[in-house]
Structures are given as structure tokens and as C-alpha cells.
Amino acid sequence: MPTSMPTLTQALAACAMILTTACGEAVVSSATSSYDANVPVAGPRDAVTVVSVFSDYRCGHCRAFHAVLDGFRRDNPNVRIVYRDWPVLGAQSEQAARWAIASAMQGRHAAFHDALMAAPEEMNANDLARAAARAGVDMDRLHRDLDVREDAIDATLRETDALARSYGLQGTPGIVIGKLVIPGAIDRATLDKAVVAIRNQSSNAIGMN
């Protein structure tokens, strides 16, 4: 997990490095166009722009970026967001990730995701239950899905972990937009510039010349 929010210049420099070193690999070019059906998503299926976010509910920088992404989503309804739960901070993080994936199975992910991002970072069982109640999650169904679909949830978490590592991510959050991999939280201006760069298929669009 990053120790501080990168400046705009630092984030763009990181983007430039990854664009020149990682984008030639097939996994980067195909990552956001296909994914496990159990991975929570928001936005149109036919979106030209897809933003994948690798995050941990107990990560402070993930919480900061959640606010950035929330505003971006409201302003860009045609962008598809892929929520990759990558619980790197321990058992509580993994339990939260499992609940989040299961909440998507009953169509309550958006509300539960918001509630978890506002819950105490300790994220104990009571915190999860309170967040689920605020989000209107059907707890009987949630526990049933956690049990009956445990193997599918396991597979989703393994896939996300493998994908994050294939990008060279070392902590959360990690952001993938097309062939652009951004390690760490970024501000709204940087996110907007990154999306424009991918749409234009040119690194010059974010001043990387």
C-alpha cells in the first residue's frame, strides 16, 4: 500500500514507465475486456472505456480513491468500472471482499461497497453486519451464497490476485485503464488525463513526450 498520495507529476511518471515497459504483454491488453462473471461491475457492457480498480476495503488510500472514482462515475456514466477485490491486508480484508462479491450476486454491491468504504478500517464481523444492514443486503441470502458459491468466490479472488501480480502491482489501490497500469491512488485530474490518453491511444495526451 502506498505511504502517501502521489503528486500529479509522480503519477504521470509512473504511468509513462508502465506504458513503455508493460503494455506489450498480452495480459495487459486483454485484462479489462474479459473477466469473471462474479466480479462486481458498474456501467454499460458495451462501454468503450473500462476502468478496473484493485482495492482492499481496509486500505486508507483505497478509501480516498473511492471518493475520486465515485465523482468520476457520476460525470462519466458511459464508462464501465470493474471492482477487483484484492484483499492484501489480512483476514478481515478477505472476509469483507467475500461479502462484497456475494452482495453483487443479489444486486446490492453498489450500496454495500459504499457502506464498506465508510465502515471502520478494523472491519470486524460487527462492522460488516452494520454495513450490510445500511446497504439493504438480504443477510440470509448473503450467507447462503457465501456457502453455496464458496468455490466460485475463491476462484474470483485467485483470478484477481494473479491478475494484479501479472501487472506488477505491489499493493492497493491499483488502477488499470486499457493498457495503462497505475500503481497507487491518484487524484481526479490524473484520472481524467489517463482516460483521455487511452481514448486517444497516445501517451502524448498526458504529456509523456
C-alpha positions in Angstrom: 0.0 0.0 0.0 1.5 3.4 -0.9 2.7 5.5 2.0 1.3 8.8 0.6 -0.9 10.1 -2.2 1.4 10.6 -5.3 1.5 14.1 -6.8 0.2 14.6 -10.4 3.7 14.6 -11.8 4.7 11.4 -9.9 1.6 9.6 -11.0 2.1 10.5 -14.7 5.8 9.5 -14.5 4.7 6.1 -13.2 2.2 5.8 -15.9 4.8 6.6 -18.5 7.1 4.0 -17.2 4.5 1.3 -17.2 3.2 2.3 -20.7 6.7 1.7 -22.1 7.5 -1.5 -20.3 4.3 -3.5 -19.7 1.9 -2.6 -22.4 3.4 -5.0 -24.9 2.3 -8.0 -22.8 -0.9 -9.8 -23.9 -2.3 -9.9 -20.4 -2.4 -6.1 -20.2 -4.2 -5.6 -23.5 -6.9 -8.1 -22.7 -7.3 -7.7 -18.9 -10.3 -5.3 -18.8 -12.2 -6.7 -21.8 -12.9 -10.1 -20.2 -13.4 -11.1 -16.6 -15.1 -13.5 -14.2 -18.9 -13.0 -14.2 -18.7 -12.8 -10.4 -16.5 -9.7 -10.4 -18.7 -6.7 -9.5 -19.1 -4.1 -12.2 -21.0 -0.9 -12.9 -21.7 0.8 -16.2 -22.7 -0.2 -19.7 -21.5 -3.6 -21.0 -20.6 -2.0 -24.4 -18.5 0.8 -22.8 -15.5 1.9 -24.9 -13.6 2.8 -21.7 -13.2 0.3 -18.9 -11.5 1.2 -15.6 -10.5 -1.7 -13.3 -9.7 -0.9 -9.7 -7.8 -3.4 -7.5 -8.6 -2.5 -3.9 -8.8 -3.6 -0.2 -11.6 -2.3 2.0 -9.2 -1.7 4.9 -6.8 0.3 2.7 -6.9 4.1 3.6 -5.7 5.1 0.1 -8.4 2.9 -1.5 -10.9 4.8 0.5 -9.5 8.1 -0.6 -9.6 6.9 -4.3 -13.2 5.7 -3.8 -14.3 9.3 -3.4 -12.5 10.2 -6.6 -13.9 7.3 -8.5 -17.4 8.0 -7.2 -17.3 11.5 -8.6 -15.8 10.3 -11.9 -18.6 7.7 -12.3 -21.3 10.4 -11.9 -19.7 12.6 -14.5 -18.9 9.7 -16.9 -21.9 7.3 -17.0 -20.7 5.7 -20.2 -17.5 4.3 -18.5 -17.6 0.8 -17.1 -16.0 0.2 -13.7 -14.7 -3.2 -12.7 -14.3 -3.6 -9.0 -11.5 -6.1 -8.3 -11.4 -7.1 -4.7 -7.8 -7.7 -3.8 -7.6 -8.3 0.0 -3.9 -7.9 0.8 -4.3 -6.6 4.4 -5.3 -9.8 6.2 -8.2 -12.0 7.2 -10.6 -9.1 7.8 -10.0 -7.8 4.4 -10.6 -11.2 2.8 -13.9 -11.6 4.7 -15.0 -8.1 3.5 -14.1 -9.0 -0.1 -16.1 -12.2 0.1 -19.1 -10.4 1.4 -18.8 -7.7 -1.3 -18.6 -10.3 -4.1 -21.6 -12.2 -2.6 -23.6 -8.9 -2.3 -23.2 -8.5 -6.1 -25.0 -11.8 -6.5 -28.1 -10.2 -5.1 -27.7 -6.9 -6.9 -26.6 -4.9 -3.7 -23.0 -4.3 -4.5 -23.1 -0.6 -5.1 -24.7 0.2 -1.8 -22.6 -2.3 0.1 -19.4 -1.1 -1.5 -20.2 2.4 -0.4 -21.0 1.3 3.1 -17.8 -0.8 3.5 -15.7 2.2 2.3 -17.2 4.2 5.2 -17.0 1.4 7.8 -14.3 1.3 10.5 -11.0 0.1 9.0 -10.7 -2.7 11.6 -13.6 -4.3 9.6 -14.7 -6.9 12.2 -17.8 -9.0 11.9 -20.0 -6.4 13.5 -18.7 -3.7 11.2 -19.6 -5.9 8.2 -23.0 -6.7 9.6 -23.8 -3.0 10.2 -22.6 -2.1 6.7 -24.7 -4.8 5.2 -27.8 -3.6 7.1 -27.2 0.0 5.9 -26.9 -1.3 2.3 -30.1 -3.3 2.5 -28.4 -6.6 2.0 -30.5 -9.8 2.4 -28.4 -11.5 5.1 -30.0 -14.9 4.7 -29.2 -14.9 1.0 -25.7 -13.5 1.6 -24.7 -16.3 3.9 -26.3 -18.8 1.6 -24.3 -17.5 -1.3 -21.1 -17.4 0.7 -21.6 -21.1 1.5 -23.1 -22.5 -1.7 -20.9 -20.4 -4.0 -17.7 -20.5 -2.0 -15.7 -22.2 -4.8 -16.8 -19.5 -7.3 -15.8 -16.8 -4.9 -12.5 -18.5 -4.2 -11.8 -18.6 -7.9 -12.7 -15.0 -8.4 -10.2 -13.9 -5.6 -7.5 -16.2 -7.1 -8.0 -14.7 -10.5 -7.8 -11.2 -9.2 -4.7 -11.9 -7.2 -3.0 -13.5 -10.3 -4.0 -10.6 -12.5 -2.8 -7.9 -10.1 0.6 -9.7 -9.8 0.8 -10.0 -13.6 0.6 -6.2 -13.7 3.4 -5.9 -11.2 1.1 -4.3 -8.6 2.6 -4.4 -5.1 -0.2 -3.0 -3.1 -3.6 -1.3 -3.3 -5.1 0.5 -4.9 -4.1 -0.4 -8.4 -5.9 1.1 -11.5 -6.0 -0.4 -15.0 -7.4 1.6 -17.9 -6.9 -0.2 -21.2 -3.1 -0.7 -21.5 -2.3 1.8 -18.7 -1.5 0.5 -15.3 -1.3 3.0 -12.4 0.0 1.8 -9.0 -1.4 3.8 -6.1 -4.2 6.3 -5.6 -4.5 9.2 -7.9 -6.5 12.4 -7.9 -9.4 13.3 -10.2 -7.2 15.4 -12.6 -4.9 12.5 -13.1 -7.7 10.0 -13.7 -9.3 12.3 -16.3 -6.0 12.7 -18.1 -5.4 8.9 -18.0 -8.8 8.2 -19.5 -8.2 10.8 -22.3 -4.8 9.3 -23.0 -6.3 5.8 -23.5 -9.2 7.1 -25.6 -6.7 8.9 -27.8 -4.4 5.9 -27.9 -1.5 8.3 -27.4 0.8 8.8 -24.4 1.3 12.4 -25.6 -2.2 13.2 -24.4 -1.0 13.2 -20.8 2.3 15.0 -21.5 4.6 11.9 -21.7 6.8 13.2 -24.5 
